[in-house]
């Protein structure tokens, strides 16, 4: 797959800088949401927002570079035309962009939720518990399961709110850019 790969001679600097701008916008918004909704301190919420956004960006770009060679020639032409010249040749491309935007939004949401969940689980302190009598152990396990379900639901809604707000801010920036 990579034996005939050559680095590009033209780099889309505008797209790279806009992605950097989007990260600069998304990280503080999501950190604020994590701080207020999940009650993280500011340092932790910034760390989680930054790590989740960077990892999801890397995964997204890898996915893009894997899928891009499989696109049909007209779509590749539209993509190159948009990246370098900021316009489309075909008027039907806008419907495809709207569909792709919805897919990207939900894929990013799922990715961010899973990355946040994994990072929270991997960075949480391991609590050593002593042996308890069987009746207390069953009651505690049922309470822990209820608490974990509530935390998981809270994490899903918080991730959805954070992702929605950051995507809304990015959309506003893109609309301002078009004018």
MDAnalysis code that builds the backbone (N, CA, C; Angstrom):
import MDAnalysis as mda
import numpy as np

u = mda.Universe.empty(537, n_residues=179, atom_resindex=np.repeat(np.arange(179), 3), trajectory=True)
u.add_TopologyAttr("name", ["N", "CA", "C"] * 179)
u.add_TopologyAttr("resid", np.arange(1, 180))
u.add_TopologyAttr("resname", ["UNK", "UNK", "UNK", "UNK", "UNK", "UNK", "UNK", "UNK", "UNK", "UNK", "UNK", "UNK", "UNK", "UNK", "UNK", "UNK", "UNK", "UNK", "UNK", "UNK", "UNK", "UNK", "UNK", "UNK", "UNK", "UNK", "UNK", "UNK", "UNK", "UNK", "UNK", "UNK", "UNK", "UNK", "UNK", "UNK", "UNK", "UNK", "UNK", "UNK", "UNK", "UNK", "UNK", "UNK", "UNK", "UNK", "UNK", "UNK", "UNK", "UNK", "UNK", "UNK", "UNK", "UNK", "UNK", "UNK", "UNK", "UNK", "UNK", "UNK", "UNK", "UNK", "UNK", "UNK", "UNK", "UNK", "UNK", "UNK", "UNK", "UNK", "UNK", "UNK", "UNK", "UNK", "UNK", "UNK", "UNK", "UNK", "UNK", "UNK", "UNK", "UNK", "UNK", "UNK", "UNK", "UNK", "UNK", "UNK", "UNK", "UNK", "UNK", "UNK", "UNK", "UNK", "UNK", "UNK", "UNK", "UNK", "UNK", "UNK", "UNK", "UNK", "UNK", "UNK", "UNK", "UNK", "UNK", "UNK", "UNK", "UNK", "UNK", "UNK", "UNK", "UNK", "UNK", "UNK", "UNK", "UNK", "UNK", "UNK", "UNK", "UNK", "UNK", "UNK", "UNK", "UNK", "UNK", "UNK", "UNK", "UNK", "UNK", "UNK", "UNK", "UNK", "UNK", "UNK", "UNK", "UNK", "UNK", "UNK", "UNK", "UNK", "UNK", "UNK", "UNK", "UNK", "UNK", "UNK", "UNK", "UNK", "UNK", "UNK", "UNK", "UNK", "UNK", "UNK", "UNK", "UNK", "UNK", "UNK", "UNK", "UNK", "UNK", "UNK", "UNK", "UNK", "UNK", "UNK", "UNK", "UNK", "UNK", "UNK", "UNK", "UNK", "UNK", "UNK", "UNK", "UNK", "UNK"])
u.atoms.positions = np.array([
    [0.819, -1.190, 0.000],
    [0.000, 0.000, 0.000],
    [0.865, 1.257, 0.000],
    [1.975, 1.239, 0.729],
    [2.814, 2.425, 0.838],
    [4.094, 2.334, 0.013],
    [4.230, 1.317, -0.836],
    [5.466, 1.183, -1.597],
    [5.615, 2.245, -2.683],
    [4.514, 2.745, -3.245],
    [4.570, 3.779, -4.277],
    [4.230, 5.165, -3.740],
    [4.263, 5.339, -2.458],
    [3.884, 6.607, -1.842],
    [5.019, 7.616, -1.944],
    [4.674, 8.809, -2.375],
    [5.640, 9.911, -2.411],
    [5.030, 11.092, -1.670],
    [5.837, 11.861, -0.978],
    [5.273, 13.012, -0.267],
    [4.753, 14.054, -1.251],
    [3.713, 14.787, -0.870],
    [3.140, 15.771, -1.794],
    [4.100, 16.935, -2.034],
    [4.072, 17.446, -3.248],
    [4.932, 18.594, -3.560],
    [4.251, 19.909, -3.196],
    [2.929, 19.904, -3.048],
    [2.176, 21.092, -2.641],
    [1.466, 20.762, -1.335],
    [1.633, 21.622, -0.349],
    [0.999, 21.422, 0.942],
    [-0.162, 22.384, 1.098],
    [-1.306, 21.915, 1.556],
    [-2.442, 22.831, 1.788],
    [-2.276, 23.578, 3.114],
    [-1.422, 24.582, 3.104],
    [-1.109, 25.329, 4.327],
    [-2.369, 25.971, 4.913],
    [-3.263, 26.455, 4.057],
    [-4.499, 27.069, 4.552],
    [-5.342, 26.093, 5.346],
    [-5.470, 24.858, 4.855],
    [-6.252, 23.850, 5.563],
    [-5.592, 23.470, 6.887],
    [-4.272, 23.402, 6.890],
    [-3.558, 23.064, 8.120],
    [-3.721, 24.173, 9.153],
    [-3.597, 25.420, 8.719],
    [-3.755, 26.539, 9.651],
    [-5.191, 26.652, 10.163],
    [-6.173, 26.389, 9.296],
    [-7.555, 26.422, 9.764],
    [-7.834, 25.299, 10.753],
    [-7.241, 24.148, 10.547],
    [-7.421, 23.064, 11.514],
    [-6.788, 23.442, 12.858],
    [-5.644, 24.079, 12.815],
    [-5.010, 24.558, 14.039],
    [-5.914, 25.593, 14.728],
    [-6.521, 26.486, 13.946],
    [-7.458, 27.466, 14.503],
    [-8.662, 26.766, 15.128],
    [-9.165, 25.737, 14.481],
    [-10.304, 25.003, 15.021],
    [-9.949, 24.343, 16.353],
    [-8.733, 23.816, 16.454],
    [-8.306, 23.239, 17.731],
    [-8.183, 24.315, 18.807],
    [-7.689, 25.479, 18.428],
    [-7.578, 26.574, 19.387],
    [-8.946, 27.055, 19.866],
    [-9.961, 26.863, 19.063],
    [-11.321, 27.245, 19.445],
    [-11.993, 26.133, 20.238],
    [-11.827, 24.893, 19.799],
    [-12.546, 23.768, 20.398],
    [-12.041, 23.419, 21.795],
    [-10.746, 23.483, 22.015],
    [-10.191, 23.048, 23.301],
    [-10.694, 23.907, 24.466],
    [-10.653, 25.233, 24.396],
    [-11.175, 25.999, 25.544],
    [-12.676, 25.814, 25.777],
    [-13.436, 25.687, 24.695],
    [-14.883, 25.493, 24.850],
    [-15.160, 24.161, 25.542],
    [-14.515, 23.112, 25.073],
    [-14.744, 21.795, 25.675],
    [-14.171, 21.720, 27.085],
    [-13.057, 22.394, 27.341],
    [-12.501, 22.420, 28.691],
    [-13.462, 23.117, 29.654],
    [-14.083, 24.193, 29.199],
    [-15.065, 24.891, 30.035],
    [-16.259, 23.988, 30.352],
    [-16.735, 23.244, 29.345],
    [-17.869, 22.339, 29.563],
    [-17.478, 21.219, 30.525],
    [-16.280, 20.661, 30.349],
    [-15.827, 19.612, 31.271],
    [-15.685, 20.165, 32.690],
    [-15.228, 21.393, 32.797],
    [-15.043, 22.016, 34.106],
    [-16.386, 22.219, 34.793],
    [-17.366, 22.734, 34.083],
    [-18.648, 23.037, 34.720],
    [-19.525, 21.808, 34.911],
    [-19.556, 20.912, 33.940],
    [-20.485, 19.777, 34.028],
    [-19.908, 18.580, 34.771],
    [-18.626, 18.295, 34.574],
    [-18.032, 17.128, 35.217],
    [-17.295, 17.475, 36.505],
    [-17.242, 18.771, 36.827],
    [-16.620, 19.264, 38.062],
    [-15.130, 18.915, 38.133],
    [-14.455, 18.931, 36.977],
    [-13.000, 18.804, 36.964],
    [-12.406, 20.147, 37.346],
    [-11.163, 20.119, 37.831],
    [-10.488, 21.399, 37.997],
    [-10.052, 21.892, 36.619],
    [-9.614, 23.145, 36.551],
    [-9.323, 23.752, 35.247],
    [-8.172, 23.061, 34.537],
    [-7.180, 22.652, 35.278],
    [-6.029, 21.984, 34.675],
    [-6.431, 20.625, 34.091],
    [-7.187, 19.854, 34.835],
    [-7.624, 18.537, 34.359],
    [-8.572, 18.655, 33.174],
    [-9.499, 19.593, 33.239],
    [-10.447, 19.736, 32.132],
    [-9.730, 20.185, 30.863],
    [-8.737, 21.054, 30.992],
    [-7.954, 21.462, 29.822],
    [-7.150, 20.287, 29.278],
    [-6.568, 19.497, 30.167],
    [-5.812, 18.321, 29.735],
    [-6.705, 17.345, 28.980],
    [-7.877, 17.038, 29.534],
    [-8.771, 16.093, 28.874],
    [-9.278, 16.642, 27.540],
    [-9.630, 17.912, 27.499],
    [-10.109, 18.501, 26.247],
    [-9.011, 18.502, 25.191],
    [-7.815, 18.846, 25.584],
    [-6.694, 18.873, 24.641],
    [-6.352, 17.478, 24.141],
    [-6.270, 16.525, 25.050],
    [-5.905, 15.173, 24.628],
    [-6.989, 14.543, 23.759],
    [-8.244, 14.726, 24.112],
    [-9.341, 14.157, 23.329],
    [-9.381, 14.775, 21.931],
    [-9.205, 16.092, 21.843],
    [-9.236, 16.755, 20.541],
    [-8.039, 16.386, 19.678],
    [-6.859, 16.317, 20.278],
    [-5.680, 15.953, 19.484],
    [-5.758, 14.513, 18.982],
    [-6.150, 13.595, 19.862],
    [-6.251, 12.204, 19.431],
    [-7.346, 12.026, 18.381],
    [-8.480, 12.686, 18.568],
    [-9.541, 12.543, 17.567],
    [-9.138, 13.196, 16.249],
    [-8.367, 14.274, 16.298],
    [-7.872, 14.894, 15.057],
    [-6.914, 13.968, 14.325],
    [-6.020, 13.353, 15.063],
    [-5.071, 12.424, 14.444],
    [-5.803, 11.236, 13.838],
    [-6.761, 10.688, 14.556],
    [-7.538, 9.564, 14.030],
    [-8.340, 9.995, 12.808],
    [-8.899, 11.203, 12.850],
    [-9.662, 11.717, 11.715],
    [-8.800, 11.916, 10.483],
    [-7.599, 12.490, 10.658],
    [-6.714, 12.691, 9.506],
    [-6.226, 11.361, 8.943],
    [-5.946, 10.397, 9.811],
    [-5.550, 9.072, 9.328],
    [-6.690, 8.459, 8.523],
    [-7.907, 8.564, 9.040],
    [-9.073, 8.062, 8.295],
    [-9.251, 8.763, 6.969],
    [-9.038, 10.085, 6.961],
    [-9.146, 10.830, 5.713],
    [-8.115, 10.354, 4.695],
    [-6.872, 10.185, 5.126],
    [-5.826, 9.771, 4.196],
    [-5.982, 8.318, 3.747],
    [-6.702, 7.522, 4.508],
    [-7.002, 6.155, 4.069],
    [-8.147, 6.162, 3.070],
    [-9.183, 6.989, 3.310],
    [-10.362, 7.018, 2.441],
    [-10.173, 7.845, 1.173],
    [-9.304, 8.831, 1.202],
    [-9.147, 9.741, 0.064],
    [-8.736, 9.026, -1.233],
    [-7.812, 8.071, -1.214],
    [-7.480, 7.396, -2.477],
    [-8.630, 6.573, -3.059],
    [-9.616, 6.226, -2.233],
    [-10.737, 5.417, -2.704],
    [-11.860, 6.253, -3.318],
    [-11.771, 7.579, -3.202],
    [-12.821, 8.444, -3.745],
    [-12.812, 8.417, -5.264],
    [-13.996, 8.563, -5.879],
    [-14.029, 8.677, -7.341],
    [-13.382, 9.996, -7.794],
    [-12.955, 10.030, -9.033],
    [-12.231, 11.178, -9.583],
    [-13.020, 12.493, -9.452],
    [-14.325, 12.531, -9.755],
    [-15.043, 13.818, -9.598],
    [-15.038, 14.344, -8.159],
    [-15.160, 13.443, -7.190],
    [-15.126, 13.888, -5.795],
    [-13.731, 14.365, -5.387],
    [-12.701, 13.682, -5.892],
    [-11.340, 14.142, -5.622],
    [-11.121, 15.537, -6.200],
    [-11.640, 15.750, -7.378],
    [-11.503, 17.058, -8.017],
    [-12.209, 18.134, -7.201],
    [-13.409, 17.838, -6.712],
    [-14.146, 18.796, -5.881],
    [-13.403, 19.064, -4.571],
    [-12.839, 18.021, -3.993],
    [-12.105, 18.172, -2.743],
    [-10.867, 19.045, -2.932],
    [-10.121, 18.792, -3.972],
    [-8.924, 19.597, -4.259],
    [-9.324, 21.038, -4.563],
    [-10.390, 21.213, -5.320],
    [-10.869, 22.549, -5.654],
    [-11.290, 23.316, -4.402],
    [-11.921, 22.629, -3.450],
    [-12.338, 23.301, -2.223],
    [-11.143, 23.629, -1.333],
    [-10.223, 22.682, -1.180],
    [-9.087, 22.897, -0.287],
    [-8.196, 24.027, -0.781],
    [-7.933, 24.059, -2.077],
    [-6.994, 25.057, -2.586],
    [-7.652, 26.368, -3.021],
    [-8.892, 26.304, -3.516],
    [-9.517, 27.505, -4.074],
    [-10.784, 27.947, -3.354],
    [-11.253, 27.160, -2.381],
    [-12.407, 27.499, -1.556],
    [-13.698, 27.668, -2.373],
    [-13.859, 26.873, -3.404],
    [-15.128, 26.876, -4.143],
    [-15.366, 25.496, -4.747],
    [-16.592, 25.292, -5.210],
    [-16.989, 24.016, -5.805],
    [-17.349, 24.222, -7.263],
    [-17.130, 23.171, -8.063],
    [-17.537, 23.225, -9.469],
    [-18.978, 22.771, -9.633],
    [-19.354, 21.747, -8.911],
    [-20.674, 21.155, -9.057],
    [-21.621, 21.657, -7.955],
    [-22.860, 22.010, -8.304],
    [-23.802, 22.469, -7.269],
    [-24.336, 21.330, -6.401],
    [-24.224, 20.087, -6.837],
    [-24.737, 18.964, -6.043],
    [-23.778, 18.565, -4.930],
    [-22.632, 19.165, -4.897],
    [-21.636, 18.816, -3.884],
    [-22.070, 19.263, -2.500],
    [-22.877, 20.312, -2.418],
    [-23.283, 20.834, -1.117],
    [-24.114, 19.831, -0.326],
    [-24.964, 19.055, -0.983],
    [-25.740, 18.041, -0.269],
    [-24.826, 16.951, 0.269],
    [-23.832, 16.594, -0.508],
    [-22.859, 15.597, -0.054],
    [-22.059, 16.129, 1.135],
    [-21.758, 17.409, 1.131],
    [-21.013, 18.019, 2.239],
    [-21.853, 18.015, 3.512],
    [-23.135, 18.300, 3.389],
    [-24.014, 18.294, 4.565],
    [-24.108, 16.890, 5.152],
    [-24.266, 15.892, 4.315],
    [-24.300, 14.505, 4.778],
    [-22.980, 14.124, 5.425],
    [-21.879, 14.501, 4.804],
    [-20.554, 14.196, 5.352],
    [-20.338, 14.906, 6.676],
    [-20.837, 16.136, 6.804],
    [-20.690, 16.881, 8.055],
    [-21.426, 16.185, 9.203],
    [-22.621, 15.664, 8.943],
    [-23.338, 14.922, 9.982],
    [-22.591, 13.654, 10.374],
    [-22.072, 12.947, 9.401],
    [-21.322, 11.725, 9.692],
    [-20.075, 12.048, 10.500],
    [-19.367, 13.106, 10.112],
    [-18.152, 13.497, 10.828],
    [-18.490, 13.943, 12.248],
    [-19.585, 14.677, 12.427],
    [-19.970, 15.129, 13.767],
    [-20.212, 13.942, 14.690],
    [-21.005, 12.986, 14.259],
    [-21.316, 11.855, 15.130],
    [-20.126, 10.920, 15.304],
    [-19.305, 10.758, 14.274],
    [-18.098, 9.943, 14.426],
    [-17.132, 10.601, 15.410],
    [-17.011, 11.917, 15.340],
    [-16.146, 12.636, 16.279],
    [-16.701, 12.553, 17.694],
    [-18.003, 12.669, 17.824],
    [-18.629, 12.554, 19.145],
    [-18.342, 11.188, 19.760],
    [-18.525, 10.130, 18.990],
    [-18.276, 8.779, 19.506],
    [-16.793, 8.604, 19.837],
    [-15.922, 9.112, 18.959],
    [-14.488, 9.023, 19.209],
    [-14.097, 9.771, 20.475],
    [-14.612, 10.993, 20.636],
    [-14.271, 11.790, 21.812],
    [-14.791, 11.139, 23.089],
    [-15.995, 10.589, 23.033],
    [-16.536, 9.915, 24.215],
    [-15.672, 8.721, 24.591],
    [-15.330, 7.898, 23.602],
    [-14.514, 6.723, 23.903],
    [-13.118, 7.114, 24.387],
    [-12.522, 8.127, 23.778],
    [-11.200, 8.572, 24.215],
    [-11.247, 9.163, 25.621],
    [-12.293, 9.922, 25.921],
    [-12.428, 10.490, 27.260],
    [-12.653, 9.383, 28.285],
    [-13.466, 8.425, 27.932],
    [-13.737, 7.305, 28.839],
    [-12.466, 6.498, 29.099],
    [-11.715, 6.228, 28.047],
    [-10.467, 5.471, 28.195],
    [-9.461, 6.252, 29.026],
    [-9.342, 7.553, 28.764],
    [-8.372, 8.341, 29.533],
    [-8.791, 8.475, 30.991],
    [-10.071, 8.593, 31.256],
    [-10.524, 8.657, 32.649],
    [-10.281, 7.341, 33.371],
    [-10.515, 6.222, 32.674],
    [-10.282, 4.926, 33.298],
    [-8.795, 4.659, 33.507],
    [-7.978, 5.065, 32.552],
    [-6.548, 4.781, 32.676],
    [-5.855, 5.693, 33.677],
    [-6.372, 6.892, 33.874],
    [-5.745, 7.820, 34.797],
    [-6.368, 7.823, 36.188],
    [-7.440, 7.047, 36.374],
    [-8.071, 7.024, 37.691],
    [-7.203, 6.233, 38.662],
    [-7.282, 6.614, 39.909],
    [-6.502, 5.934, 40.943],
    [-7.119, 4.583, 41.241],
    [-6.281, 3.621, 41.397],
    [-6.746, 2.280, 41.754],
    [-6.936, 2.236, 43.272],
    [-8.149, 1.966, 43.691],
    [-8.468, 1.943, 45.116],
    [-8.373, 0.500, 45.607],
    [-7.560, 0.303, 46.612],
    [-7.399, -1.017, 47.203],
    [-8.458, -1.169, 48.275],
    [-9.275, -2.194, 48.149],
    [-10.342, -2.410, 49.124],
    [-10.031, -3.649, 49.942],
    [-10.451, -3.607, 51.173],
    [-10.276, -4.785, 52.033],
    [-11.471, -5.708, 51.857],
    [-11.321, -6.913, 52.316],
    [-12.379, -7.906, 52.196],
    [-13.568, -7.499, 53.068],
    [-14.772, -7.628, 52.502],
    [-15.980, -7.262, 53.211],
    [-16.874, -8.494, 53.323],
    [-17.777, -8.476, 54.268],
    [-18.750, -9.577, 54.316],
    [-19.591, -9.592, 53.043],
    [-20.112, -10.750, 52.709],
    [-20.822, -10.947, 51.441],
    [-22.044, -10.045, 51.294],
    [-22.822, -9.823, 52.359],
    [-24.037, -9.007, 52.237],
    [-23.696, -7.545, 51.950],
    [-22.634, -7.031, 52.582],
    [-22.223, -5.656, 52.312],
    [-21.645, -5.532, 50.904],
    [-20.956, -6.560, 50.471],
    [-20.327, -6.532, 49.153],
    [-21.370, -6.449, 48.045],
    [-22.458, -7.187, 48.151],
    [-23.518, -7.163, 47.135],
    [-24.183, -5.792, 47.100],
    [-24.444, -5.226, 48.286],
    [-25.069, -3.905, 48.330],
    [-24.160, -2.834, 47.733],
    [-22.882, -2.893, 48.056],
    [-21.949, -1.902, 47.510],
    [-21.803, -2.043, 46.004],
    [-21.770, -3.289, 45.526],
    [-21.650, -3.493, 44.082],
    [-22.858, -2.932, 43.347],
    [-24.057, -3.111, 43.906],
    [-25.244, -2.575, 43.238],
    [-25.242, -1.049, 43.257],
    [-24.759, -0.434, 44.358],
    [-24.646, 1.025, 44.408],
    [-23.590, 1.528, 43.422],
    [-22.484, 0.810, 43.330],
    [-21.431, 1.215, 42.388],
    [-21.923, 1.127, 40.952],
    [-22.681, 0.069, 40.629],
    [-23.217, -0.059, 39.277],
    [-24.165, 1.083, 38.956],
    [-25.012, 1.453, 39.915],
    [-25.910, 2.587, 39.695],
    [-25.139, 3.883, 39.514],
    [-24.085, 4.074, 40.307],
    [-23.269, 5.280, 40.202],
    [-22.518, 5.297, 38.867],
    [-21.987, 4.149, 38.426],
    [-21.281, 4.078, 37.144],
    [-22.218, 4.363, 35.976],
    [-23.458, 3.865, 36.046],
    [-24.418, 4.155, 34.983],
    [-24.719, 5.649, 34.918],
    [-24.883, 6.282, 36.104],
    [-25.141, 7.726, 36.130],
    [-23.937, 8.497, 35.590],
    [-22.728, 8.102, 35.989],
    [-21.536, 8.789, 35.510],
    [-21.367, 8.606, 34.007],
    [-21.681, 7.419, 33.496],
    [-21.563, 7.157, 32.069],
    [-22.559, 8.015, 31.288],
    [-23.794, 8.135, 31.790],
    [-24.792, 8.983, 31.142],
    [-24.363, 10.444, 31.194],
    [-23.842, 10.878, 32.324],
    [-23.368, 12.246, 32.463],
    [-22.191, 12.504, 31.520],
    [-21.318, 11.530, 31.353],
    [-20.178, 11.672, 30.455],
    [-20.633, 11.759, 29.001],
    [-21.640, 10.985, 28.634],
    [-22.163, 11.028, 27.268],
    [-22.789, 12.388, 26.975],
    [-23.646, 12.863, 27.882],
    [-24.297, 14.157, 27.632],
    [-23.290, 15.304, 27.659],
    [-22.317, 15.228, 28.548],
    [-21.303, 16.280, 28.605],
    [-20.464, 16.291, 27.335],
    [-20.077, 15.116, 26.858],
    [-19.309, 15.042, 25.617],
    [-20.132, 15.540, 24.440],
    [-21.409, 15.209, 24.417],
    [-22.278, 15.681, 23.341],
    [-22.423, 17.209, 23.376],
    [-22.610, 17.768, 24.565],
    [-22.726, 19.222, 24.690],
    [-21.423, 19.905, 24.280],
    [-20.297, 19.383, 24.753],
    [-18.998, 19.987, 24.431],
    [-18.723, 19.911, 22.935],
    [-18.989, 18.763, 22.342],
    [-18.765, 18.598, 20.901],
    [-19.708, 19.500, 20.102],
    [-20.948, 19.612, 20.527],
    [-21.910, 20.467, 19.829],
    [-21.509, 21.935, 19.891],
    [-21.093, 22.389, 21.058],
    [-20.690, 23.785, 21.189],
    [-19.439, 24.098, 20.376],
    [-18.472, 23.189, 20.397],
    [-17.251, 23.455, 19.629],
    [-17.527, 23.402, 18.125],
    [-18.360, 22.476, 17.689],
    [-18.711, 22.427, 16.266],
    [-19.535, 23.643, 15.858],
    [-20.385, 24.138, 16.754],
    [-21.152, 25.354, 16.442],
    [-20.233, 26.555, 16.281],
    [-19.250, 26.679, 17.164],
    [-18.302, 27.788, 17.051],
    [-17.484, 27.679, 15.766],
    [-17.087, 26.482, 15.407],
    [-16.324, 26.273, 14.169],
    [-17.189, 26.585, 12.958],
    [-18.463, 26.209, 13.002],
    [-19.375, 26.514, 11.897],
    [-19.557, 28.017, 11.741],
    [-19.665, 28.733, 12.852],
    [-19.789, 30.187, 12.781],
    [-18.536, 30.795, 12.154],
    [-17.371, 30.284, 12.529],
    [-16.116, 30.787, 11.934],
    [-16.099, 30.511, 10.431],
    [-16.539, 29.319, 10.023],
    [-16.575, 28.996, 8.591],
    [-17.555, 29.891, 7.841],
    [-18.698, 30.210, 8.463],
    [-19.651, 31.109, 7.815],
    [-19.102, 32.524, 7.707],
    [-18.379, 32.960, 8.724],
    [-17.735, 34.276, 8.651],
    [-16.667, 34.284, 7.553],
    [-15.973, 33.186, 7.410],
    [-14.924, 33.075, 6.383],
    [-15.505, 33.173, 4.979],
    [-16.712, 32.635, 4.771],
    [-17.325, 32.666, 3.452],
    [-17.746, 34.071, 3.035],
    [-18.002, 34.933, 3.967],
    [-18.466, 36.294, 3.634],
    [-17.355, 37.191, 3.270],
])
